[in-house]
Amino acid sequence: MTSPATETPIKTTLIDITKCIGCRACQVACKQWNDREGEQTELDFNLGFQNPATLSAKTLTLITFHEIPDEKAPGGLHYLFTMRRCLHCLEPACASACPTTALDRRSDGPVIYDPDICIGCRYCIWACPWGVPTAEWDSLAPKIQKCTHCADRSDQPAPLARNGQALTLRESNLYRENIVTPACVKACPADCLSFGTRDEILQEAHNRISSHPEKYVDHIYGEKEAGGTSVLYLSSVSFDKLGFPEVSNKPYPAFSKMALHAVPPAVIAVGAFLAGAYSFLKRRASALAAESSLASQAEGHAHHMEFEPFQHKLLTPWNWILLVLMAFGVISLLARFALGLGGSTHLSNTYAWGLWIVFDLVWIAVAAGAFATAGLIYVLQRKDLYSMGRSAVLMGLLSYSFVTVTLVADLGLPWHFYQLGLRAPEQSAMFEVSWCVGLYVTILLFEFLPVPFERWGLQKPMDIWRRWSGAYVAFAVTLFVYLLSRNLVYAALAASVFSFLAWSFRSRGKKTEPIMLAIAAVTLSSMHQSSLGSLFLLMPDKLGPQWWSPVMPVSFFLSSIAAGTALVIVIEMWIANAWKRQLRTTQLGAMGKITFWSLLVYLAFRLGDMVIRGQFGSAFSKGLGALFAVELLLGGIPLALLAYRRLRANPAVLFVGALLTLLGVVLNRVDVVLLAMSLKGPMPQIAPESYSPSIFEWGISIGLIAATIFLFGLGARLMPILPREQFGQGD
């Protein structure tokens, strides 16, 4: 087999397990060639003479020992030894996951790693179905380590002469055949390893099976697994007896390719659709207002609503507690960089992601209230919800800003972040999320800027904002589309569509609506909320079938709307109760209705998908069944509580319904990242480690939550975030 794009022969190694004598010469040669340090080992009687137990940053090749029951063998046991290392997939999941192309597959087969452009996200560790990539957890700058099929050896040119004598063609060919082969192949004394092109090696493997059917099982491991690999195995026993996982024949990147390639055209389509919906609903609202002689109320209600700063002292006992938690968060952040990722967390090659990824996925989901509220108020013309808009945007801005802080703490090599702007991965969900979240933070900032401008009477900046905010949206969306597609046609189309919309909706007075910012907020949020689900499409072998699905991106997006609108309700009711303010029950009930329908659509979609995939019948069995049942229970109770207007009119019922909706989505994200994951650790996946967050992981997470609450209160005291109280009137 050759690379379809370049027709370059794929360098392949055949490992014939029947010939391996367990001498570990390959293990030693690999360590010597790659200059890997030795590691402390201990004898484990369950593993025999196998040492160490698994691959690590110091051990890229490992010989595993296996005792197979065999009545004909001496002692009733047949001993087999297996070389474990990277299989170098033809379509590697690790390279597909990498947001900076630090992991990349060469046209001739080897999957190589460039530490100079790696940001240390460790997505590759979970993406690999065999658990090959490992991290240098004991380093302050932890890099990823894996076998590279000795690509650096094969790149060496043959010398032109030896001892002053020019090499003959035969001598040059012998050099290439014997010297530039991988170190493990060169060192093997038992002829267990063969090296050549994939076509040659596959033919040799098939010949051995057909010539000695009594010696080999009729299976070449790696011929089809994960779409095919550049390292192939022959065995005398079935591979499951040697601990080889059963891997789908479908290339893992194929699970996420369609979802990610759909993003650029989806951005253009969603933006155009939202603009059309806004134009239609705006004209309809104006017509209805004119017919009912309520033009002044419909046209100006939102803009006539007055907002005011919250007049209350800042340093309350509660805020002192928040300041203490923030201080602990700062100390934890300093400890993270002083001690390194391995020294400050309990992460490992089994749990390469932990509390901080849960924290990010949860926070981004519940912060969806910002884009949902903007879309409702401006695109769908729900001006009755305008009083909630400013607080939702401020909470979204703070939340997303602090998500970036968590991401910086979680990256092993955060100072390489600029590589995200220089590299062009073909289909990395991490790349899409990074750019989409970053650009969305700027959109949130633009949405919020009128508030401080209004507070301090900054008329000139306000005029600039009115004039150029639409142009910035066109620029940001075009940049995003280009980065995701690297296609000038898509970029030009995005620029044309959003520039036309910015011109069409340009400011025509001081009471203009920030519709372009609202369209951008909904569009970008739809993309990254769904792409957070795309992150896990590369893990069908790890995530429970109740959660993993090819339509996870849609499920993540739908659940974020339910969580975001529910959080808006909880925050509004918390503000009214804690700060002794009016409870706007009519608006809250309306938002509760939106939460109900959002939750209903999400649950119906998710359960319908499980029925179609044939997973619902067994969804409640085994250990994960109870976890799934709790998720459904948390989602089902709010549906009952929020279904009727009279129930939503009851503040206690509305609060419980919104809170349970939040908890249900939070549990879903915790399940996806941790509880529903079946992680077996690094190859050969026999020694998975456990995980519980460290004090510093908790410290940073809790400190950032405290900072969000404190700064929201500070912002509400300094700027007109909350609607002016109207005593003696209805809500």
Residue, then its C-alpha position, 0 to 999 in steps of 0.5 A: m500500500t502507498s500513500p494516495a497523495t504522493e505514492t510514497p512507499i510506506k515504511t513498515t515493520l512486521i513483528d512476528i511474535t512466534k519468533c520473539i525470544g524475549c531478549r529485549a535487545c530491541q527495548v535496549a536499542c530503542k532506549q540507546w538510540n533515543d537517548r532515554e534515561g533508565e527508570q526505577t523498576e520493580l519485579d511484579f510476579n504478575l508480569g513475570f520478567q516484564n519491566p517496566a510495566t508500561l510505556s512511558a516517556k523514558t521507555l518507547t519500546l517494551i517487551t511484554f511477557h505472556e503465559i498462555p495455557d497449553e496442555k501440550a507445552p511443558g508445565g502446561l504453559h506456552y510463553l510468548f513475548t510481544m514487542r509493544r510500541c507505536l503502530h504508526c497509523l495510516e490515519p493517526a488519531c493523535a495527529s488528527a487531535c493535535p491543534t498545532t501539528a506537533l504530531d504529524r504523519r510523514s508521507d512514508g509512514p512514521v508519525i513524528y513529534d516536534p516538541d518546539i511547536c507542542i502546546g502540551c494539551r495532551y489530547c493525543i494521549w486520550a485520542c490514541p486507541w492503543g495508549v502510546p503517547t506519554a508525557e514527561w510528568d516530572s519535567l517543568a516543560p513536559k513534552i510528549q514522547k513516543c516511538t517515531h519508527c526511527a524516522d531520524r535514522s532513515d533520513q540519513p543519506a548513504p555515504l559516498a565513500r568509505n576509507g577513501q573508496a567510493l561505494t558501489l551501488r550494491e554497497s549503497n543499497l546494503y547500507r540503506e537496507n541494514i543501517v537506516t532501518p529502525a534501531c529495534v529491527k537492526a538489534c533483533p537477533a531472532d529475525c523477529l522483525s522485518f522492515g520494508t514497504r507496506d506492500e512487501i511486508l503485507q505480502e510476506a505476512h500473508n505468505r507466512i500464514s498461507s505457508h504455515p496455517e498451523k503456526y499462525v492465526d489468520h489475522i494480521y493485526g494492523e492490516k485493517e485496525a484503525g484504517g491500517t497501520s505501519v506496524l503489523y503483527l503475526s501471532s500463533v494465538s488470537f491477539d485478545k489473549l495477548g492483550f491487544p484491544e479490539v479496534s474498529n477498522k474505521p480510521y478514528p479521524a473519520f469519526s470527527k472529519m465530517a463534523l469539523h469540515a462542516v464548520p466553515p460552511a455552517v458559519i456562513a449558513v447560520g449567520a445568513f439564516l440568523a440575519g434573515a430571521y432577524s429581518f423578518l421578525k423585526r418587520r413583523a414586530s413593527a407591523l404588529a406594533a403599528e396595527s395595535s397603536l403600541a409603536s412606542q412600547a414595542e419600538g422603544h421598550a428595551h431602549h427606554m428601560e433604565f439600568e442602574p448600579f447596585q448601591h451597596k457596600l462591596l466588602t461584605p462578609w461574603n465578599w471577604i470569603l470570596l477574596v480569601l478563595m481568590a487568594f488561594g486560587v492565586i497561590s495555587l496558580l503560582a504553585r502550578f508553574a513552580l512545581g510543574l504540571g506533574g508536581s502540582t496535579h494528580l494527572s497521569n498517562t491514564y488521566a491526562w485530562g482531569l478536573w480542569i477539563v471538566f471545569d472548562l466544559v461545564w463553565i462553557a456550557v453554563a455560560a451559554g446564557a450569554f449567546a442564548t440571551a443575545g439571540l433571544i433579545y435581538v434576533l428573535q425580538r424577545k424584548d421582554l427579556y431585555s432586562m436580563g441581557r446585561s447581566a448575562v453578557l457580563m457573566g459570559l464575559l467573565s466566565y469565558s475569560f477565566v476559562t482561558v486562565t484554566l486552559v493556560a494552567d492546564l497546558g504543559l507548554p503554554w508559551h507555545f500558544y502562538q503556534l495556534g496562529l501559525r499551524a494549519p491542522e486539517q481536522s483538529a477539534m481542539f484547534e477549532v475550539s481554541w480559535c472559536v472561544g478566543l474570538y467569541v471572548t472579543i465578541l462578548l467584550f464588544e457586546f459589553l463595551p456600551v455599558p462602561f461607555e454609558r456609565w462614564g459618558l464616553q460618547k466618542p468611543m460609543d460612536i466608534w463602537r456603533r460605526w465599527s462593531g459590524a466591521y469587526v464581526a465581518f473580520a472575526v468571522t472571516l478570519f475564523v472561516y479561513l483558519l478552519s478551512r484554509n480555503l480562500v473561496y470559503a473566506a471570500l464568501a464569509a467576508s462577502v456575506f458578513s460584510f453585506l450584513a454589516w452594511s445592511f444593519r449599519s447604525r442609523g441612529k443612537k438607538t441602533e441594535p447590536i444585531m451583528l454582535a448578536i449574530a456573531a455571538v450565536t454563530l460562534s457559540s454554536m460552533h464551539q459548543s458543538s465542537l466541544g462534543s467533537l473532541f470526544l469523537l476520537m474516543p469511541d473505545k473509551l467513552g460509554p455508549q450511553w454518551w458517545s455518539p457520532v452526533m455528540p456535537v449536536s447533543f452538546f450544543l442543545s444541552s448548552i442552551a438548556a444549561g445557559t438559560a437555566l443559569v440566567i434564571v438562577i443568577e437573576m433569582w440569586i440577585a433578587n434574593a441576596w440583594k433584596r431586589q425585585l423579582r421579575t417573575t414574568q420575565l423569569g417565567a418566560m425564560g423558564k419556558i425557553t429552558f423547558w423547550s430547550l431541555l425537551v429538545y435535547l433529551a428527545f434528540r439524545l434518546g432518539d439517537m440512542v434508539i436509532r443506534g440500538q443502544f437504549g435497550s442496554a443503556f441501564s445495564k452494568g455500572l454505567g447504567a445507574l449513572f445514565a439513569v441519574e442523568l435522565l432523572l435530573g433532566g426529567i424532573p425539570l421537564a415536569l416542573l417547568a412544563y406549565r405556566r402556573l408552575r413557572a409562576n411559582p419562584a420556588v418551583l422555577f428555581v428548583g427546575a432551573l437548578l436541576t437542569l443545570l445539575g443535569v448538564v453539569l453531570n453530563r459533562v463530568d460523566v463524559v470527561l471522567l465518570a463514563m470513561s473506561l481508561k486503561g492507561p498507557m500501552p500495554q494497558i494493564a496498569p491504569e492509574s486512579y485519579s483524584p484532583s490535587i489541592f492545587e487543582w481544586g484551588i485554581s478552579i474554586g478561586l476562579i469561580a470566586a473571582t467570577i462572582f466577586l467581579f460580577g458584584l463589583g461590576a454591578r456596583l460600578m456600572p449600570i448592569l441591573p434594571r432600575e427598580q420600579f416600586g409600586q409597579g408590576d414586574 
